[in-house]
Amino acid sequence: MGWEMYFPRFLVGMVATVCTVATWVYTATGSMWVACCWAIVAVLLLQAVYFWLVLYLVYGNRSGSQVDGSDSREPVSEFSR
């Protein structure tokens, strides 16, 4: 599929997203506690999705490589010279 995940890029995006969520909630509610709670929820949600995507990249490609279960390689024969 061509998915490549780079942890530093994810980390920068995650920090930017959490800061945006915390700032938005703080300006909307005026409460630092509510902003912290929403930031924690955002961090947990992003980590869960990142974990799921890593599992998909590790285990997902294996199951889709051969749909019918047959081996596409030809057997090696000593007479095939």
PyMOL Python script that loads the backbone (N, CA, C, O; Angstrom):
from pymol import cmd

cmd.read_pdbstr("""\
ATOM      1  N   MET A   1       0.812  -1.176   0.000  1.00  0.00           N
ATOM      2  CA  MET A   1       0.000   0.000   0.000  1.00  0.00           C
ATOM      3  C   MET A   1       0.864   1.252   0.000  1.00  0.00           C
ATOM      4  O   MET A   1       0.414   2.303  -0.457  1.00  0.00           O
ATOM      5  N   GLY A   2       2.061   1.170   0.488  1.00  0.00           N
ATOM      6  CA  GLY A   2       2.963   2.299   0.456  1.00  0.00           C
ATOM      7  C   GLY A   2       2.865   3.212   1.659  1.00  0.00           C
ATOM      8  O   GLY A   2       3.312   4.358   1.594  1.00  0.00           O
ATOM      9  N   TRP A   3       2.297   2.742   2.752  1.00  0.00           N
ATOM     10  CA  TRP A   3       2.210   3.565   3.955  1.00  0.00           C
ATOM     11  C   TRP A   3       3.545   3.553   4.644  1.00  0.00           C
ATOM     12  O   TRP A   3       4.127   2.494   4.878  1.00  0.00           O
ATOM     13  N   GLU A   4       4.030   4.719   4.967  1.00  0.00           N
ATOM     14  CA  GLU A   4       5.246   4.829   5.749  1.00  0.00           C
ATOM     15  C   GLU A   4       4.955   5.756   6.921  1.00  0.00           C
ATOM     16  O   GLU A   4       4.423   6.852   6.748  1.00  0.00           O
ATOM     17  N   MET A   5       5.311   5.300   8.105  1.00  0.00           N
ATOM     18  CA  MET A   5       5.059   6.100   9.298  1.00  0.00           C
ATOM     19  C   MET A   5       6.396   6.482   9.921  1.00  0.00           C
ATOM     20  O   MET A   5       7.217   5.616  10.224  1.00  0.00           O
ATOM     21  N   TYR A   6       6.605   7.753  10.107  1.00  0.00           N
ATOM     22  CA  TYR A   6       7.816   8.246  10.727  1.00  0.00           C
ATOM     23  C   TYR A   6       7.456   8.793  12.097  1.00  0.00           C
ATOM     24  O   TYR A   6       6.611   9.681  12.213  1.00  0.00           O
ATOM     25  N   PHE A   7       8.094   8.267  13.131  1.00  0.00           N
ATOM     26  CA  PHE A   7       7.738   8.657  14.493  1.00  0.00           C
ATOM     27  C   PHE A   7       7.990  10.127  14.780  1.00  0.00           C
ATOM     28  O   PHE A   7       7.135  10.756  15.405  1.00  0.00           O
ATOM     29  N   PRO A   8       9.114  10.724  14.363  1.00  0.00           N
ATOM     30  CA  PRO A   8       9.297  12.164  14.652  1.00  0.00           C
ATOM     31  C   PRO A   8       8.202  13.034  14.028  1.00  0.00           C
ATOM     32  O   PRO A   8       7.746  13.993  14.651  1.00  0.00           O
ATOM     33  N   ARG A   9       7.779  12.710  12.811  1.00  0.00           N
ATOM     34  CA  ARG A   9       6.718  13.476  12.167  1.00  0.00           C
ATOM     35  C   ARG A   9       5.403  13.294  12.929  1.00  0.00           C
ATOM     36  O   ARG A   9       4.651  14.250  13.116  1.00  0.00           O
ATOM     37  N   PHE A  10       5.132  12.068  13.365  1.00  0.00           N
ATOM     38  CA  PHE A  10       3.926  11.811  14.159  1.00  0.00           C
ATOM     39  C   PHE A  10       3.980  12.569  15.478  1.00  0.00           C
ATOM     40  O   PHE A  10       2.976  13.135  15.912  1.00  0.00           O
ATOM     41  N   LEU A  11       5.144  12.583  16.117  1.00  0.00           N
ATOM     42  CA  LEU A  11       5.282  13.245  17.412  1.00  0.00           C
ATOM     43  C   LEU A  11       5.045  14.745  17.300  1.00  0.00           C
ATOM     44  O   LEU A  11       4.370  15.330  18.147  1.00  0.00           O
ATOM     45  N   VAL A  12       5.589  15.367  16.273  1.00  0.00           N
ATOM     46  CA  VAL A  12       5.377  16.807  16.068  1.00  0.00           C
ATOM     47  C   VAL A  12       3.902  17.085  15.792  1.00  0.00           C
ATOM     48  O   VAL A  12       3.336  18.043  16.318  1.00  0.00           O
ATOM     49  N   GLY A  13       3.287  16.248  14.968  1.00  0.00           N
ATOM     50  CA  GLY A  13       1.867  16.422  14.677  1.00  0.00           C
ATOM     51  C   GLY A  13       1.004  16.210  15.903  1.00  0.00           C
ATOM     52  O   GLY A  13       0.017  16.916  16.105  1.00  0.00           O
ATOM     53  N   MET A  14       1.377  15.234  16.724  1.00  0.00           N
ATOM     54  CA  MET A  14       0.609  14.958  17.932  1.00  0.00           C
ATOM     55  C   MET A  14       0.708  16.121  18.917  1.00  0.00           C
ATOM     56  O   MET A  14      -0.302  16.522  19.495  1.00  0.00           O
ATOM     57  N   VAL A  15       1.894  16.662  19.114  1.00  0.00           N
ATOM     58  CA  VAL A  15       2.067  17.795  20.037  1.00  0.00           C
ATOM     59  C   VAL A  15       1.300  19.010  19.522  1.00  0.00           C
ATOM     60  O   VAL A  15       0.657  19.712  20.302  1.00  0.00           O
ATOM     61  N   ALA A  16       1.362  19.259  18.230  1.00  0.00           N
ATOM     62  CA  ALA A  16       0.631  20.395  17.663  1.00  0.00           C
ATOM     63  C   ALA A  16      -0.876  20.213  17.819  1.00  0.00           C
ATOM     64  O   ALA A  16      -1.592  21.166  18.126  1.00  0.00           O
ATOM     65  N   THR A  17      -1.355  18.989  17.606  1.00  0.00           N
ATOM     66  CA  THR A  17      -2.789  18.726  17.743  1.00  0.00           C
ATOM     67  C   THR A  17      -3.255  18.875  19.183  1.00  0.00           C
ATOM     68  O   THR A  17      -4.306  19.463  19.441  1.00  0.00           O
ATOM     69  N   VAL A  18      -2.481  18.346  20.119  1.00  0.00           N
ATOM     70  CA  VAL A  18      -2.863  18.433  21.530  1.00  0.00           C
ATOM     71  C   VAL A  18      -2.831  19.879  22.013  1.00  0.00           C
ATOM     72  O   VAL A  18      -3.710  20.298  22.766  1.00  0.00           O
ATOM     73  N   CYS A  19      -1.836  20.639  21.591  1.00  0.00           N
ATOM     74  CA  CYS A  19      -1.782  22.059  21.972  1.00  0.00           C
ATOM     75  C   CYS A  19      -2.959  22.828  21.377  1.00  0.00           C
ATOM     76  O   CYS A  19      -3.523  23.704  22.033  1.00  0.00           O
ATOM     77  N   THR A  20      -3.330  22.509  20.148  1.00  0.00           N
ATOM     78  CA  THR A  20      -4.474  23.160  19.517  1.00  0.00           C
ATOM     79  C   THR A  20      -5.760  22.826  20.257  1.00  0.00           C
ATOM     80  O   THR A  20      -6.575  23.710  20.520  1.00  0.00           O
ATOM     81  N   VAL A  21      -5.947  21.547  20.596  1.00  0.00           N
ATOM     82  CA  VAL A  21      -7.147  21.138  21.332  1.00  0.00           C
ATOM     83  C   VAL A  21      -7.199  21.822  22.692  1.00  0.00           C
ATOM     84  O   VAL A  21      -8.247  22.335  23.087  1.00  0.00           O
ATOM     85  N   ALA A  22      -6.079  21.835  23.412  1.00  0.00           N
ATOM     86  CA  ALA A  22      -6.058  22.445  24.742  1.00  0.00           C
ATOM     87  C   ALA A  22      -6.340  23.945  24.669  1.00  0.00           C
ATOM     88  O   ALA A  22      -7.090  24.477  25.487  1.00  0.00           O
ATOM     89  N   THR A  23      -5.746  24.622  23.700  1.00  0.00           N
ATOM     90  CA  THR A  23      -5.972  26.062  23.549  1.00  0.00           C
ATOM     91  C   THR A  23      -7.422  26.354  23.179  1.00  0.00           C
ATOM     92  O   THR A  23      -8.030  27.281  23.716  1.00  0.00           O
ATOM     93  N   TRP A  24      -7.970  25.567  22.268  1.00  0.00           N
ATOM     94  CA  TRP A  24      -9.346  25.758  21.827  1.00  0.00           C
ATOM     95  C   TRP A  24     -10.326  25.551  22.985  1.00  0.00           C
ATOM     96  O   TRP A  24     -11.240  26.351  23.183  1.00  0.00           O
ATOM     97  N   VAL A  25     -10.128  24.473  23.747  1.00  0.00           N
ATOM     98  CA  VAL A  25     -11.032  24.196  24.862  1.00  0.00           C
ATOM     99  C   VAL A  25     -10.879  25.258  25.950  1.00  0.00           C
ATOM    100  O   VAL A  25     -11.867  25.660  26.566  1.00  0.00           O
ATOM    101  N   TYR A  26      -9.660  25.711  26.186  1.00  0.00           N
ATOM    102  CA  TYR A  26      -9.458  26.753  27.217  1.00  0.00           C
ATOM    103  C   TYR A  26     -10.149  28.060  26.822  1.00  0.00           C
ATOM    104  O   TYR A  26     -10.773  28.714  27.658  1.00  0.00           O
ATOM    105  N   THR A  27     -10.034  28.438  25.542  1.00  0.00           N
ATOM    106  CA  THR A  27     -10.689  29.677  25.120  1.00  0.00           C
ATOM    107  C   THR A  27     -12.211  29.528  25.105  1.00  0.00           C
ATOM    108  O   THR A  27     -12.932  30.507  25.294  1.00  0.00           O
ATOM    109  N   ALA A  28     -12.700  28.309  24.882  1.00  0.00           N
ATOM    110  CA  ALA A  28     -14.146  28.102  24.846  1.00  0.00           C
ATOM    111  C   ALA A  28     -14.752  28.030  26.243  1.00  0.00           C
ATOM    112  O   ALA A  28     -15.867  28.504  26.460  1.00  0.00           O
ATOM    113  N   THR A  29     -14.021  27.438  27.197  1.00  0.00           N
ATOM    114  CA  THR A  29     -14.594  27.219  28.525  1.00  0.00           C
ATOM    115  C   THR A  29     -14.000  28.128  29.590  1.00  0.00           C
ATOM    116  O   THR A  29     -14.677  28.448  30.567  1.00  0.00           O
ATOM    117  N   GLY A  30     -12.755  28.552  29.427  1.00  0.00           N
ATOM    118  CA  GLY A  30     -12.094  29.361  30.436  1.00  0.00           C
ATOM    119  C   GLY A  30     -11.553  28.542  31.591  1.00  0.00           C
ATOM    120  O   GLY A  30     -11.089  29.106  32.582  1.00  0.00           O
ATOM    121  N   SER A  31     -11.602  27.233  31.483  1.00  0.00           N
ATOM    122  CA  SER A  31     -11.156  26.360  32.565  1.00  0.00           C
ATOM    123  C   SER A  31      -9.908  25.591  32.148  1.00  0.00           C
ATOM    124  O   SER A  31      -9.892  24.899  31.130  1.00  0.00           O
ATOM    125  N   MET A  32      -8.871  25.730  32.957  1.00  0.00           N
ATOM    126  CA  MET A  32      -7.632  25.007  32.682  1.00  0.00           C
ATOM    127  C   MET A  32      -7.814  23.503  32.902  1.00  0.00           C
ATOM    128  O   MET A  32      -7.224  22.694  32.187  1.00  0.00           O
ATOM    129  N   TRP A  33      -8.638  23.129  33.900  1.00  0.00           N
ATOM    130  CA  TRP A  33      -8.859  21.710  34.192  1.00  0.00           C
ATOM    131  C   TRP A  33      -9.568  21.005  33.041  1.00  0.00           C
ATOM    132  O   TRP A  33      -9.200  19.888  32.675  1.00  0.00           O
ATOM    133  N   VAL A  34     -10.568  21.640  32.478  1.00  0.00           N
ATOM    134  CA  VAL A  34     -11.284  21.051  31.346  1.00  0.00           C
ATOM    135  C   VAL A  34     -10.351  20.942  30.140  1.00  0.00           C
ATOM    136  O   VAL A  34     -10.394  19.954  29.408  1.00  0.00           O
ATOM    137  N   ALA A  35      -9.513  21.952  29.933  1.00  0.00           N
ATOM    138  CA  ALA A  35      -8.563  21.918  28.827  1.00  0.00           C
ATOM    139  C   ALA A  35      -7.554  20.782  29.007  1.00  0.00           C
ATOM    140  O   ALA A  35      -7.199  20.102  28.044  1.00  0.00           O
ATOM    141  N   CYS A  36      -7.099  20.582  30.235  1.00  0.00           N
ATOM    142  CA  CYS A  36      -6.159  19.469  30.500  1.00  0.00           C
ATOM    143  C   CYS A  36      -6.826  18.122  30.277  1.00  0.00           C
ATOM    144  O   CYS A  36      -6.216  17.209  29.720  1.00  0.00           O
ATOM    145  N   CYS A  37      -8.076  17.995  30.708  1.00  0.00           N
ATOM    146  CA  CYS A  37      -8.792  16.727  30.502  1.00  0.00           C
ATOM    147  C   CYS A  37      -8.981  16.433  29.020  1.00  0.00           C
ATOM    148  O   CYS A  37      -8.784  15.297  28.587  1.00  0.00           O
ATOM    149  N   TRP A  38      -9.358  17.434  28.241  1.00  0.00           N
ATOM    150  CA  TRP A  38      -9.510  17.229  26.800  1.00  0.00           C
ATOM    151  C   TRP A  38      -8.168  16.931  26.132  1.00  0.00           C
ATOM    152  O   TRP A  38      -8.113  16.146  25.186  1.00  0.00           O
ATOM    153  N   ALA A  39      -7.092  17.547  26.611  1.00  0.00           N
ATOM    154  CA  ALA A  39      -5.769  17.258  26.060  1.00  0.00           C
ATOM    155  C   ALA A  39      -5.380  15.808  26.336  1.00  0.00           C
ATOM    156  O   ALA A  39      -4.800  15.146  25.475  1.00  0.00           O
ATOM    157  N   ILE A  40      -5.694  15.316  27.522  1.00  0.00           N
ATOM    158  CA  ILE A  40      -5.393  13.914  27.847  1.00  0.00           C
ATOM    159  C   ILE A  40      -6.216  12.975  26.972  1.00  0.00           C
ATOM    160  O   ILE A  40      -5.705  11.960  26.497  1.00  0.00           O
ATOM    161  N   VAL A  41      -7.480  13.307  26.759  1.00  0.00           N
ATOM    162  CA  VAL A  41      -8.316  12.491  25.876  1.00  0.00           C
ATOM    163  C   VAL A  41      -7.739  12.478  24.458  1.00  0.00           C
ATOM    164  O   VAL A  41      -7.714  11.433  23.808  1.00  0.00           O
ATOM    165  N   ALA A  42      -7.282  13.623  23.983  1.00  0.00           N
ATOM    166  CA  ALA A  42      -6.698  13.699  22.639  1.00  0.00           C
ATOM    167  C   ALA A  42      -5.425  12.864  22.540  1.00  0.00           C
ATOM    168  O   ALA A  42      -5.210  12.178  21.542  1.00  0.00           O
ATOM    169  N   VAL A  43      -4.587  12.919  23.564  1.00  0.00           N
ATOM    170  CA  VAL A  43      -3.351  12.128  23.565  1.00  0.00           C
ATOM    171  C   VAL A  43      -3.671  10.633  23.542  1.00  0.00           C
ATOM    172  O   VAL A  43      -3.068   9.879  22.779  1.00  0.00           O
ATOM    173  N   LEU A  44      -4.616  10.210  24.372  1.00  0.00           N
ATOM    174  CA  LEU A  44      -4.975   8.791  24.414  1.00  0.00           C
ATOM    175  C   LEU A  44      -5.563   8.315  23.094  1.00  0.00           C
ATOM    176  O   LEU A  44      -5.254   7.217  22.632  1.00  0.00           O
ATOM    177  N   LEU A  45      -6.402   9.133  22.493  1.00  0.00           N
ATOM    178  CA  LEU A  45      -6.994   8.772  21.212  1.00  0.00           C
ATOM    179  C   LEU A  45      -5.939   8.681  20.111  1.00  0.00           C
ATOM    180  O   LEU A  45      -5.946   7.738  19.319  1.00  0.00           O
ATOM    181  N   LEU A  46      -5.043   9.650  20.062  1.00  0.00           N
ATOM    182  CA  LEU A  46      -3.985   9.617  19.049  1.00  0.00           C
ATOM    183  C   LEU A  46      -3.052   8.425  19.240  1.00  0.00           C
ATOM    184  O   LEU A  46      -2.638   7.804  18.261  1.00  0.00           O
ATOM    185  N   GLN A  47      -2.718   8.103  20.476  1.00  0.00           N
ATOM    186  CA  GLN A  47      -1.853   6.947  20.740  1.00  0.00           C
ATOM    187  C   GLN A  47      -2.538   5.647  20.358  1.00  0.00           C
ATOM    188  O   GLN A  47      -1.897   4.747  19.815  1.00  0.00           O
ATOM    189  N   ALA A  48      -3.826   5.536  20.631  1.00  0.00           N
ATOM    190  CA  ALA A  48      -4.555   4.318  20.265  1.00  0.00           C
ATOM    191  C   ALA A  48      -4.585   4.134  18.752  1.00  0.00           C
ATOM    192  O   ALA A  48      -4.393   3.024  18.257  1.00  0.00           O
ATOM    193  N   VAL A  49      -4.823   5.210  18.022  1.00  0.00           N
ATOM    194  CA  VAL A  49      -4.842   5.121  16.559  1.00  0.00           C
ATOM    195  C   VAL A  49      -3.449   4.813  16.021  1.00  0.00           C
ATOM    196  O   VAL A  49      -3.310   4.025  15.085  1.00  0.00           O
ATOM    197  N   TYR A  50      -2.416   5.426  16.602  1.00  0.00           N
ATOM    198  CA  TYR A  50      -1.048   5.139  16.169  1.00  0.00           C
ATOM    199  C   TYR A  50      -0.703   3.676  16.416  1.00  0.00           C
ATOM    200  O   TYR A  50      -0.087   3.038  15.563  1.00  0.00           O
ATOM    201  N   PHE A  51      -1.089   3.135  17.569  1.00  0.00           N
ATOM    202  CA  PHE A  51      -0.830   1.732  17.884  1.00  0.00           C
ATOM    203  C   PHE A  51      -1.558   0.819  16.907  1.00  0.00           C
ATOM    204  O   PHE A  51      -0.991  -0.170  16.442  1.00  0.00           O
ATOM    205  N   TRP A  52      -2.809   1.142  16.594  1.00  0.00           N
ATOM    206  CA  TRP A  52      -3.581   0.343  15.651  1.00  0.00           C
ATOM    207  C   TRP A  52      -2.941   0.364  14.266  1.00  0.00           C
ATOM    208  O   TRP A  52      -2.868  -0.673  13.606  1.00  0.00           O
ATOM    209  N   LEU A  53      -2.479   1.527  13.819  1.00  0.00           N
ATOM    210  CA  LEU A  53      -1.836   1.619  12.509  1.00  0.00           C
ATOM    211  C   LEU A  53      -0.523   0.849  12.459  1.00  0.00           C
ATOM    212  O   LEU A  53      -0.202   0.237  11.440  1.00  0.00           O
ATOM    213  N   VAL A  54       0.235   0.873  13.544  1.00  0.00           N
ATOM    214  CA  VAL A  54       1.475   0.096  13.577  1.00  0.00           C
ATOM    215  C   VAL A  54       1.156  -1.394  13.501  1.00  0.00           C
ATOM    216  O   VAL A  54       1.825  -2.129  12.775  1.00  0.00           O
ATOM    217  N   LEU A  55       0.149  -1.849  14.235  1.00  0.00           N
ATOM    218  CA  LEU A  55      -0.248  -3.253  14.149  1.00  0.00           C
ATOM    219  C   LEU A  55      -0.716  -3.608  12.745  1.00  0.00           C
ATOM    220  O   LEU A  55      -0.418  -4.691  12.243  1.00  0.00           O
ATOM    221  N   TYR A  56      -1.446  -2.701  12.112  1.00  0.00           N
ATOM    222  CA  TYR A  56      -1.898  -2.940  10.738  1.00  0.00           C
ATOM    223  C   TYR A  56      -0.713  -3.054   9.786  1.00  0.00           C
ATOM    224  O   TYR A  56      -0.701  -3.919   8.910  1.00  0.00           O
ATOM    225  N   LEU A  57       0.278  -2.192   9.950  1.00  0.00           N
ATOM    226  CA  LEU A  57       1.437  -2.253   9.073  1.00  0.00           C
ATOM    227  C   LEU A  57       2.248  -3.527   9.290  1.00  0.00           C
ATOM    228  O   LEU A  57       2.822  -4.067   8.345  1.00  0.00           O
ATOM    229  N   VAL A  58       2.295  -4.005  10.527  1.00  0.00           N
ATOM    230  CA  VAL A  58       3.082  -5.206  10.820  1.00  0.00           C
ATOM    231  C   VAL A  58       2.336  -6.467  10.401  1.00  0.00           C
ATOM    232  O   VAL A  58       2.909  -7.334   9.741  1.00  0.00           O
ATOM    233  N   TYR A  59       1.067  -6.577  10.779  1.00  0.00           N
ATOM    234  CA  TYR A  59       0.324  -7.813  10.549  1.00  0.00           C
ATOM    235  C   TYR A  59      -0.638  -7.751   9.372  1.00  0.00           C
ATOM    236  O   TYR A  59      -1.029  -8.797   8.854  1.00  0.00           O
ATOM    237  N   GLY A  60      -1.022  -6.587   8.944  1.00  0.00           N
ATOM    238  CA  GLY A  60      -2.011  -6.459   7.878  1.00  0.00           C
ATOM    239  C   GLY A  60      -1.496  -6.858   6.514  1.00  0.00           C
ATOM    240  O   GLY A  60      -2.250  -7.407   5.711  1.00  0.00           O
ATOM    241  N   ASN A  61      -0.247  -6.600   6.231  1.00  0.00           N
ATOM    242  CA  ASN A  61       0.304  -6.911   4.924  1.00  0.00           C
ATOM    243  C   ASN A  61       0.514  -8.408   4.732  1.00  0.00           C
ATOM    244  O   ASN A  61       0.506  -8.894   3.602  1.00  0.00           O
ATOM    245  N   ARG A  62       0.698  -9.131   5.811  1.00  0.00           N
ATOM    246  CA  ARG A  62       0.910 -10.575   5.711  1.00  0.00           C
ATOM    247  C   ARG A  62      -0.325 -11.303   5.221  1.00  0.00           C
ATOM    248  O   ARG A  62      -0.226 -12.195   4.379  1.00  0.00           O
ATOM    249  N   SER A  63      -1.481 -10.936   5.735  1.00  0.00           N
ATOM    250  CA  SER A  63      -2.697 -11.651   5.378  1.00  0.00           C
ATOM    251  C   SER A  63      -3.152 -11.327   3.958  1.00  0.00           C
ATOM    252  O   SER A  63      -3.794 -12.161   3.320  1.00  0.00           O
ATOM    253  N   GLY A  64      -2.842 -10.153   3.454  1.00  0.00           N
ATOM    254  CA  GLY A  64      -3.280  -9.772   2.120  1.00  0.00           C
ATOM    255  C   GLY A  64      -2.312 -10.142   1.019  1.00  0.00           C
ATOM    256  O   GLY A  64      -2.602  -9.886  -0.150  1.00  0.00           O
ATOM    257  N   SER A  65      -1.164 -10.739   1.345  1.00  0.00           N
ATOM    258  CA  SER A  65      -0.176 -11.013   0.319  1.00  0.00           C
ATOM    259  C   SER A  65      -0.590 -12.153  -0.592  1.00  0.00           C
ATOM    260  O   SER A  65      -0.325 -12.103  -1.793  1.00  0.00           O
ATOM    261  N   GLN A  66      -1.238 -13.186  -0.049  1.00  0.00           N
ATOM    262  CA  GLN A  66      -1.696 -14.301  -0.867  1.00  0.00           C
ATOM    263  C   GLN A  66      -3.143 -14.583  -0.509  1.00  0.00           C
ATOM    264  O   GLN A  66      -3.446 -15.087   0.572  1.00  0.00           O
ATOM    265  N   VAL A  67      -4.017 -14.255  -1.423  1.00  0.00           N
ATOM    266  CA  VAL A  67      -5.433 -14.368  -1.135  1.00  0.00           C
ATOM    267  C   VAL A  67      -5.894 -15.818  -1.192  1.00  0.00           C
ATOM    268  O   VAL A  67      -6.637 -16.268  -0.320  1.00  0.00           O
ATOM    269  N   ASP A  68      -5.451 -16.566  -2.230  1.00  0.00           N
ATOM    270  CA  ASP A  68      -5.944 -17.925  -2.401  1.00  0.00           C
ATOM    271  C   ASP A  68      -5.133 -18.960  -1.636  1.00  0.00           C
ATOM    272  O   ASP A  68      -5.517 -20.129  -1.608  1.00  0.00           O
ATOM    273  N   GLY A  69      -4.039 -18.574  -1.023  1.00  0.00           N
ATOM    274  CA  GLY A  69      -3.244 -19.496  -0.226  1.00  0.00           C
ATOM    275  C   GLY A  69      -2.260 -20.335  -1.024  1.00  0.00           C
ATOM    276  O   GLY A  69      -1.521 -21.129  -0.443  1.00  0.00           O
ATOM    277  N   SER A  70      -2.232 -20.180  -2.329  1.00  0.00           N
ATOM    278  CA  SER A  70      -1.297 -20.963  -3.129  1.00  0.00           C
ATOM    279  C   SER A  70       0.046 -20.266  -3.182  1.00  0.00           C
ATOM    280  O   SER A  70       0.140 -19.046  -3.048  1.00  0.00           O
ATOM    281  N   ASP A  71       1.067 -21.052  -3.375  1.00  0.00           N
ATOM    282  CA  ASP A  71       2.424 -20.526  -3.445  1.00  0.00           C
ATOM    283  C   ASP A  71       2.724 -20.175  -4.889  1.00  0.00           C
ATOM    284  O   ASP A  71       2.608 -21.024  -5.773  1.00  0.00           O
ATOM    285  N   SER A  72       3.113 -18.915  -5.139  1.00  0.00           N
ATOM    286  CA  SER A  72       3.340 -18.479  -6.513  1.00  0.00           C
ATOM    287  C   SER A  72       4.736 -18.838  -7.015  1.00  0.00           C
ATOM    288  O   SER A  72       5.016 -18.700  -8.205  1.00  0.00           O
ATOM    289  N   ARG A  73       5.606 -19.292  -6.129  1.00  0.00           N
ATOM    290  CA  ARG A  73       6.950 -19.658  -6.557  1.00  0.00           C
ATOM    291  C   ARG A  73       6.943 -21.047  -7.187  1.00  0.00           C
ATOM    292  O   ARG A  73       6.215 -21.941  -6.756  1.00  0.00           O
ATOM    293  N   GLU A  74       7.756 -21.203  -8.199  1.00  0.00           N
ATOM    294  CA  GLU A  74       7.867 -22.511  -8.827  1.00  0.00           C
ATOM    295  C   GLU A  74       8.814 -23.367  -8.017  1.00  0.00           C
ATOM    296  O   GLU A  74       9.807 -22.863  -7.492  1.00  0.00           O
ATOM    297  N   PRO A  75       8.521 -24.672  -7.902  1.00  0.00           N
ATOM    298  CA  PRO A  75       9.428 -25.542  -7.148  1.00  0.00           C
ATOM    299  C   PRO A  75      10.760 -25.682  -7.879  1.00  0.00           C
ATOM    300  O   PRO A  75      10.822 -25.715  -9.108  1.00  0.00           O
ATOM    301  N   VAL A  76      11.807 -25.762  -7.089  1.00  0.00           N
ATOM    302  CA  VAL A  76      13.134 -25.928  -7.665  1.00  0.00           C
ATOM    303  C   VAL A  76      13.347 -27.402  -7.958  1.00  0.00           C
ATOM    304  O   VAL A  76      13.157 -28.259  -7.095  1.00  0.00           O
ATOM    305  N   SER A  77      13.734 -27.673  -9.157  1.00  0.00           N
ATOM    306  CA  SER A  77      13.958 -29.059  -9.567  1.00  0.00           C
ATOM    307  C   SER A  77      15.403 -29.230  -9.951  1.00  0.00           C
ATOM    308  O   SER A  77      16.040 -28.307 -10.458  1.00  0.00           O
ATOM    309  N   GLU A  78      15.919 -30.415  -9.709  1.00  0.00           N
ATOM    310  CA  GLU A  78      17.301 -30.659 -10.117  1.00  0.00           C
ATOM    311  C   GLU A  78      17.437 -30.832 -11.610  1.00  0.00           C
ATOM    312  O   GLU A  78      18.553 -30.831 -12.129  1.00  0.00           O
ATOM    313  N   PHE A  79      16.318 -30.982 -12.321  1.00  0.00           N
ATOM    314  CA  PHE A  79      16.350 -31.155 -13.770  1.00  0.00           C
ATOM    315  C   PHE A  79      16.114 -29.852 -14.531  1.00  0.00           C
ATOM    316  O   PHE A  79      16.078 -29.861 -15.761  1.00  0.00           O
ATOM    317  N   SER A  80      15.957 -28.763 -13.844  1.00  0.00           N
ATOM    318  CA  SER A  80      15.671 -27.494 -14.519  1.00  0.00           C
ATOM    319  C   SER A  80      16.920 -26.660 -14.743  1.00  0.00           C
ATOM    320  O   SER A  80      17.000 -25.512 -14.306  1.00  0.00           O
ATOM    321  N   ARG A  81      17.867 -27.229 -15.408  1.00  0.00           N
ATOM    322  CA  ARG A  81      19.112 -26.501 -15.709  1.00  0.00           C
ATOM    323  C   ARG A  81      19.113 -25.921 -17.067  1.00  0.00           C
ATOM    324  O   ARG A  81      20.087 -25.282 -17.465  1.00  0.00           O
TER     325      ARG A  81
END
""", "prot")
cmd.dss("prot")
cmd.show_as("cartoon", "prot")
cmd.util.cbc("prot")
cmd.orient("prot")
